[in-house]
Amino acid sequence: MTAPVEERVRPAGYALARPGRASFLVHRRATLVAAVLAVLVAAAVGVALCVGETFVAPGEVLKVVLGQPSPDELVVGTLRLPRVVTGLLVGLAFGAAGALIQTVARNPLASPDIIGVSAGASALTVGAMTYGLTDYRTLPWVSVAGGLLAAALVYAFAWRGGLQAARFVLIGIGFAVALRSVTQLFLTKGDQFVAQQAKVWMTGSLNARGWDQANPLLITLLVAVPALLWAARAQRTVGLDDDTATALGVRLGRTRLGMAVLGVVLASMATGSAGPVDFVALLAPQIARRLTRTAQIPPLSSALTGAFIVVTADVLARKLLAPTELPVGVLTAAVGAPYLAWLIVRSRTGGKA
């Protein structure tokens, strides 16, 4: 008996899912990796809620999360839960943003913190703080404006009849350096207290983060879900070379622009919520791609990997030098900087990133 057409053309490693009347291909290994990552993220969140200056039993943590009375309501529900949720959302946003931008640029170096997006968000946010805007409910939107402006400048200067990946990254690095100088200029203009606040924020910290920082990012991620589903589907055509994609009738410029804007908005919102937590958007997509062994960067696995990195790094930041708390960005930079150096050396020697 002859198999259906979709069965005959199904690529190796994929399964055909049919929810209702719709049908689409699902990569088996990527699905398994995403499920495992989700379990690891849940475990990391549980550990983060249990540990701190005082250890809270998992049973009491579960009571607080479920809204039941508990003597640890203050410690878990008021102090730890908002911080952990903010870290979780920041990691999800940075991981997804890194996957989108690296897919558009087709370069593992093209992450928001490398190409100037985070630097633009930081510059405008620190500038706003310097001139008196310290409302943490407003700062994420200021960061989005700064990230979009920086991305638009990089895109405009890198465009020469097309978007060449190496030029895009190099121009982005140049803008990142320039915008960091602007940030330092703002720091010298503000009073000492505001400058100190801004410096802590710039290291990427979850300390004292609450629902005011988590809620805008949560809303952004929920609103972005349909766009992320579209981006995951469009990813295969974006990864093709320009001539092949054009021959297939793909509006490559619009698709890449839409994915890039989505990635910039997510990265900028995450920056506004917790500061520029460097290298998460660089690391997460590449780790996810190696775990899933897919041709394209998997957005869901990248987001979950980013969440696991941030939540785990925050636990370590609280415990390594206790009672002193390190900014979470210090630990992510300690891992990400050597990886960035390895990527650069690998690319120069002709190795496959």
Backbone torsions as a table, in degrees:
resi	resn	phi	psi	omega
1	MET	NA	133.9	-176.9
2	THR	-75.7	132.9	-179.9
3	ALA	-73.2	152.4	175.5
4	PRO	-56.7	158.7	-176.7
5	VAL	-59.0	-44.7	-177.1
6	GLU	-65.1	-27.4	177.3
7	GLU	-71.1	-37.4	-176.9
8	ARG	-72.7	-30.9	-176.1
9	VAL	-98.4	3.2	-178.4
10	ARG	-65.5	126.5	179.0
11	PRO	-65.7	156.4	178.1
12	ALA	-63.8	139.7	178.8
13	GLY	88.8	-1.9	-179.0
14	TYR	-109.7	150.8	173.6
15	ALA	-119.2	151.5	-179.3
16	LEU	-96.4	117.4	178.0
17	ALA	-101.1	138.1	-178.9
18	ARG	-129.3	78.4	174.5
19	PRO	-79.3	106.7	-176.9
20	GLY	71.3	-132.9	-179.5
21	ARG	-87.3	-14.9	-179.4
22	ALA	-80.6	160.8	175.3
23	SER	-148.8	140.3	177.6
24	PHE	-155.2	161.2	-178.1
25	LEU	-88.0	139.1	179.1
26	VAL	-125.0	127.4	177.9
27	HIS	-75.9	120.5	-173.3
28	ARG	-61.2	-50.0	-176.5
29	ARG	-65.6	-40.3	179.6
30	ALA	-63.2	-38.2	177.9
31	THR	-65.1	-43.6	178.6
32	LEU	-64.0	-43.0	179.0
33	VAL	-62.5	-43.1	179.3
34	ALA	-62.1	-39.3	178.7
35	ALA	-65.1	-43.4	178.9
36	VAL	-64.6	-42.6	178.9
37	LEU	-62.3	-38.7	178.5
38	ALA	-61.7	-40.8	177.7
39	VAL	-65.3	-42.1	179.4
40	LEU	-64.6	-39.1	177.7
41	VAL	-63.7	-44.1	178.2
42	ALA	-61.3	-40.3	178.3
43	ALA	-65.2	-41.9	178.8
44	ALA	-63.5	-39.8	177.1
45	VAL	-62.7	-43.3	178.5
46	GLY	-60.9	-43.7	178.2
47	VAL	-63.3	-42.5	-178.7
48	ALA	-62.3	-33.4	178.7
49	LEU	-77.9	-24.7	-177.9
50	CYS	-84.1	-40.1	-171.1
51	VAL	-94.6	156.3	179.6
52	GLY	164.5	-152.6	176.2
53	GLU	-61.5	-34.1	173.4
54	THR	-125.1	142.3	178.4
55	PHE	-85.4	133.5	177.6
56	VAL	-112.5	130.1	-178.6
57	ALA	-61.8	143.7	179.8
58	PRO	-55.1	-34.8	178.6
59	GLY	-62.6	-39.6	178.3
60	GLU	-70.2	-37.2	176.1
61	VAL	-60.1	-44.4	-179.4
62	LEU	-63.0	-38.8	177.6
63	LYS	-60.6	-44.7	-179.1
64	VAL	-63.9	-44.8	-178.5
65	VAL	-62.7	-36.4	-179.7
66	LEU	-83.7	-0.4	177.6
67	GLY	81.6	17.4	178.7
68	GLN	-89.2	154.9	179.6
69	PRO	-61.4	138.0	179.9
70	SER	-156.1	143.2	176.7
71	PRO	-67.7	-13.0	-179.3
72	ASP	-100.6	20.1	-179.1
73	GLU	-58.2	-43.1	-178.3
74	LEU	-64.6	-49.2	-176.0
75	VAL	-66.4	-49.1	-174.7
76	VAL	-82.3	-53.3	-172.5
77	GLY	-74.1	-35.8	-175.9
78	THR	-94.0	-40.5	-173.8
79	LEU	-95.3	-46.0	-171.9
80	ARG	-91.7	-43.0	-173.6
81	LEU	-59.1	-48.7	178.9
82	PRO	-60.4	-39.0	-180.0
83	ARG	-64.5	-45.4	-178.3
84	VAL	-66.5	-41.8	178.6
85	VAL	-63.3	-41.2	177.1
86	THR	-60.7	-45.2	178.0
87	GLY	-61.5	-41.0	178.2
88	LEU	-60.4	-48.0	-178.6
89	LEU	-67.5	-38.7	178.1
90	VAL	-61.7	-44.2	178.8
91	GLY	-63.7	-42.8	177.4
92	LEU	-59.3	-45.4	-177.5
93	ALA	-66.3	-45.9	179.9
94	PHE	-65.1	-40.6	179.3
95	GLY	-62.5	-46.1	178.6
96	ALA	-66.0	-41.0	179.6
97	ALA	-62.7	-43.0	178.2
98	GLY	-61.3	-41.3	178.7
99	ALA	-62.4	-42.9	-178.4
100	LEU	-66.6	-46.9	-175.6
101	ILE	-70.8	-38.6	177.1
102	GLN	-67.0	-32.8	176.4
103	THR	-67.3	-44.4	-179.7
104	VAL	-63.8	-45.2	-177.0
105	ALA	-81.7	-15.8	-176.6
106	ARG	53.5	44.8	-177.3
107	ASN	-150.0	125.4	-179.3
108	PRO	-67.3	-12.8	178.0
109	LEU	-85.5	-11.8	-173.3
110	ALA	-85.5	80.9	174.4
111	SER	-117.9	160.0	-175.1
112	PRO	-55.3	-35.4	-178.1
113	ASP	-78.5	-17.4	179.7
114	ILE	-90.3	-38.8	-172.4
115	ILE	-94.3	10.1	171.3
116	GLY	100.7	-5.3	-178.9
117	VAL	-65.5	-50.9	178.9
118	SER	-63.7	-35.9	178.8
119	ALA	-65.9	-38.9	177.1
120	GLY	-66.3	-43.1	177.1
121	ALA	-61.9	-40.8	-179.9
122	SER	-66.6	-43.3	-176.9
123	ALA	-60.8	-47.9	-178.3
124	LEU	-69.8	-35.8	179.7
125	THR	-67.4	-46.1	178.4
126	VAL	-64.2	-37.9	176.0
127	GLY	-60.8	-42.1	178.1
128	ALA	-65.3	-39.4	178.1
129	MET	-65.7	-37.9	179.9
130	THR	-61.4	-36.7	-177.1
131	TYR	-98.9	23.6	166.2
132	GLY	103.7	-3.3	179.6
133	LEU	-90.1	104.0	-178.1
134	THR	-122.5	14.7	178.7
135	ASP	-76.2	112.8	-176.3
136	TYR	-68.9	-11.7	174.0
137	ARG	-79.5	-23.0	-178.4
138	THR	-96.5	-31.1	-174.2
139	LEU	-56.8	-38.9	178.5
140	PRO	-58.0	-35.7	179.9
141	TRP	-73.1	-32.4	172.7
142	VAL	-63.6	-41.0	178.5
143	SER	-62.3	-39.6	178.0
144	VAL	-61.2	-43.8	178.7
145	ALA	-61.4	-43.1	178.9
146	GLY	-65.9	-41.0	178.9
147	GLY	-65.3	-42.7	178.9
148	LEU	-64.7	-40.3	179.0
149	LEU	-63.8	-45.0	179.4
150	ALA	-63.5	-42.9	-179.9
151	ALA	-64.4	-38.9	178.9
152	ALA	-63.6	-40.5	178.7
153	LEU	-65.2	-44.5	179.2
154	VAL	-62.8	-44.7	-179.2
155	TYR	-62.2	-43.1	-178.2
156	ALA	-65.5	-42.8	-178.8
157	PHE	-74.0	-27.0	-178.1
158	ALA	-85.5	-16.7	-175.2
159	TRP	-78.2	120.9	174.8
160	ARG	-137.6	71.5	-175.4
161	GLY	72.1	9.6	-177.8
162	GLY	164.5	173.0	-178.5
163	LEU	-110.1	100.4	179.6
164	GLN	-87.7	127.5	-167.7
165	ALA	-59.7	-47.5	-176.0
166	ALA	-64.0	-42.7	179.1
167	ARG	-64.7	-40.1	179.7
168	PHE	-59.8	-44.7	-179.2
169	VAL	-68.6	-44.0	-178.0
170	LEU	-64.4	-43.4	178.4
171	ILE	-66.6	-37.2	176.9
172	GLY	-62.6	-40.7	177.7
173	ILE	-63.4	-41.1	178.0
174	GLY	-61.4	-44.1	178.1
175	PHE	-66.0	-36.1	179.3
176	ALA	-61.3	-43.8	178.9
177	VAL	-63.2	-44.5	-179.2
178	ALA	-63.9	-42.0	-178.2
179	LEU	-70.4	-31.2	174.9
180	ARG	-66.2	-33.7	175.5
181	SER	-65.6	-39.7	176.7
182	VAL	-62.0	-40.5	178.1
183	THR	-60.6	-44.4	178.7
184	GLN	-63.4	-34.8	176.9
185	LEU	-63.0	-43.7	177.8
186	PHE	-61.0	-38.0	-179.0
187	LEU	-63.1	-34.9	179.5
188	THR	-74.2	-19.0	-177.9
189	LYS	-88.2	-23.5	-177.0
190	GLY	-83.9	166.3	176.1
191	ASP	-72.1	167.7	-171.3
192	GLN	-62.4	-40.7	-177.8
193	PHE	-65.7	-46.0	179.6
194	VAL	-65.1	-40.2	178.8
195	ALA	-62.0	-38.6	178.6
196	GLN	-67.0	-41.9	175.8
197	GLN	-59.1	-44.8	-178.6
198	ALA	-65.1	-38.2	-179.7
199	LYS	-65.0	-41.6	177.3
200	VAL	-63.9	-44.3	178.6
201	TRP	-60.7	-38.2	-176.6
202	MET	-69.4	-20.6	177.3
203	THR	-78.4	-10.6	-177.1
204	GLY	80.5	90.2	-173.6
205	SER	-131.6	141.8	174.8
206	LEU	-101.9	3.3	-179.1
207	ASN	-64.2	129.9	179.2
208	ALA	65.7	16.4	176.0
209	ARG	-76.4	139.9	-176.5
210	GLY	-134.1	-162.4	-177.1
211	TRP	-66.9	-24.9	177.4
212	ASP	-61.9	-31.2	177.7
213	GLN	-87.8	-33.5	-175.7
214	ALA	-75.4	-40.0	-172.7
215	ASN	-61.8	-48.1	178.6
216	PRO	-59.5	-38.3	179.9
217	LEU	-69.3	-38.9	177.3
218	LEU	-62.2	-45.1	178.7
219	ILE	-61.2	-42.8	179.7
220	THR	-61.2	-44.7	-179.5
221	LEU	-65.3	-40.3	179.1
222	LEU	-65.2	-43.1	178.9
223	VAL	-65.5	-31.7	-176.1
224	ALA	-81.1	-7.6	-176.7
225	VAL	-55.4	-49.4	178.1
226	PRO	-60.0	-39.2	178.7
227	ALA	-66.1	-36.8	178.0
228	LEU	-67.3	-37.5	176.0
229	LEU	-64.0	-41.4	175.6
230	TRP	-62.1	-43.6	-178.7
231	ALA	-63.6	-38.6	178.9
232	ALA	-63.2	-36.8	179.1
233	ARG	-74.9	-37.3	-178.8
234	ALA	-76.6	-10.0	-173.2
235	GLN	-61.7	-36.0	-177.2
236	ARG	-63.7	-41.5	-178.7
237	THR	-75.4	-33.4	179.1
238	VAL	-64.9	-31.9	-179.9
239	GLY	-72.5	-13.3	178.7
240	LEU	-74.8	161.4	173.9
241	ASP	-70.5	160.6	-171.8
242	ASP	-59.5	-43.4	-176.6
243	ASP	-64.2	-43.8	-179.3
244	THR	-66.0	-44.2	-179.7
245	ALA	-63.5	-41.4	179.0
246	THR	-64.6	-39.6	178.6
247	ALA	-64.2	-29.2	178.0
248	LEU	-82.6	-1.6	178.4
249	GLY	84.9	17.0	-179.6
250	VAL	-82.0	132.0	174.3
251	ARG	-81.8	80.7	-168.2
252	LEU	-63.0	-41.7	-177.9
253	GLY	-61.4	-46.6	-179.4
254	ARG	-66.5	-40.2	-179.1
255	THR	-64.5	-46.2	179.2
256	ARG	-64.1	-40.1	179.5
257	LEU	-63.7	-43.1	179.2
258	GLY	-62.6	-42.8	179.0
259	MET	-66.7	-39.1	-179.7
260	ALA	-66.1	-43.5	179.4
261	VAL	-62.8	-41.6	178.4
262	LEU	-61.5	-44.9	178.9
263	GLY	-63.1	-40.3	179.9
264	VAL	-65.4	-42.6	-179.9
265	VAL	-62.8	-44.8	179.9
266	LEU	-63.5	-45.6	-179.6
267	ALA	-64.8	-39.4	-178.7
268	SER	-69.5	-39.7	177.1
269	MET	-64.1	-41.2	177.9
270	ALA	-63.6	-39.5	177.5
271	THR	-63.5	-42.1	179.3
272	GLY	-65.6	-28.6	-177.9
273	SER	-80.4	-38.1	-173.9
274	ALA	-132.6	4.6	-174.6
275	GLY	86.9	173.3	-178.8
276	PRO	-75.0	89.0	176.5
277	VAL	-77.1	95.0	-168.9
278	ASP	-68.9	150.1	169.1
279	PHE	75.0	-6.4	176.1
280	VAL	-65.3	-46.4	179.3
281	ALA	-68.1	-20.9	176.2
282	LEU	-80.6	-44.5	-174.2
283	LEU	-76.7	-47.5	-169.0
284	ALA	-57.2	-47.6	-179.0
285	PRO	-63.0	-37.8	-177.9
286	GLN	-72.6	-37.5	175.2
287	ILE	-63.8	-45.1	-179.6
288	ALA	-63.0	-40.0	-179.4
289	ARG	-64.8	-38.9	179.4
290	ARG	-71.6	-32.8	177.9
291	LEU	-70.0	-41.6	-176.4
292	THR	-85.1	-22.4	-178.3
293	ARG	57.7	40.9	177.6
294	THR	-98.5	158.4	179.1
295	ALA	-69.0	-36.7	178.0
296	GLN	-103.2	161.4	176.9
297	ILE	-74.3	123.3	-178.5
298	PRO	-78.0	115.1	-175.8
299	PRO	-61.7	-42.3	-177.5
300	LEU	-65.9	-47.8	179.0
301	SER	-64.2	-34.7	177.3
302	SER	-64.1	-43.6	179.5
303	ALA	-64.0	-43.8	179.8
304	LEU	-66.8	-36.8	176.7
305	THR	-64.3	-42.2	177.0
306	GLY	-60.9	-41.8	178.6
307	ALA	-63.5	-42.3	179.7
308	PHE	-64.0	-41.3	179.8
309	ILE	-62.1	-47.8	-175.4
310	VAL	-68.1	-46.2	-178.0
311	VAL	-65.0	-42.9	179.1
312	THR	-66.0	-42.3	179.3
313	ALA	-63.0	-35.3	179.6
314	ASP	-68.9	-37.8	176.1
315	VAL	-61.7	-46.5	179.5
316	LEU	-64.9	-37.6	179.7
317	ALA	-63.3	-30.7	179.5
318	ARG	-80.9	-27.2	-170.4
319	LYS	-105.1	-26.5	-173.0
320	LEU	-60.4	-45.5	-178.1
321	LEU	-118.9	33.4	-178.6
322	ALA	-54.8	139.8	9.7
323	PRO	-84.6	-0.5	177.1
324	THR	-74.5	133.0	178.8
325	GLU	-101.6	128.0	175.2
326	LEU	-86.6	147.8	170.1
327	PRO	-63.5	141.2	-177.7
328	VAL	-62.3	-29.5	179.6
329	GLY	-64.6	-24.2	177.9
330	VAL	-65.4	-43.3	-179.2
331	LEU	-72.4	-39.6	178.3
332	THR	-66.3	-34.7	176.6
333	ALA	-69.0	-35.2	179.8
334	ALA	-63.6	-30.3	177.2
335	VAL	-89.3	-40.5	-173.3
336	GLY	-73.9	-35.0	-177.8
337	ALA	-62.1	-47.3	175.6
338	PRO	-61.7	-34.7	178.4
339	TYR	-66.5	-39.6	176.9
340	LEU	-62.0	-43.6	177.8
341	ALA	-61.3	-40.3	178.2
342	TRP	-63.9	-40.8	178.7
343	LEU	-61.3	-43.6	-178.5
344	ILE	-64.9	-46.0	178.7
345	VAL	-62.6	-41.4	-179.0
346	ARG	-62.0	-43.3	-179.5
347	SER	-68.2	-35.0	-179.8
348	ARG	-70.9	-31.0	-179.4
349	THR	-90.9	3.8	175.1
350	GLY	84.9	10.3	178.2
351	GLY	-75.0	159.7	179.3
352	LYS	-87.2	122.9	-178.0
353	ALA	-71.5	NA	NA
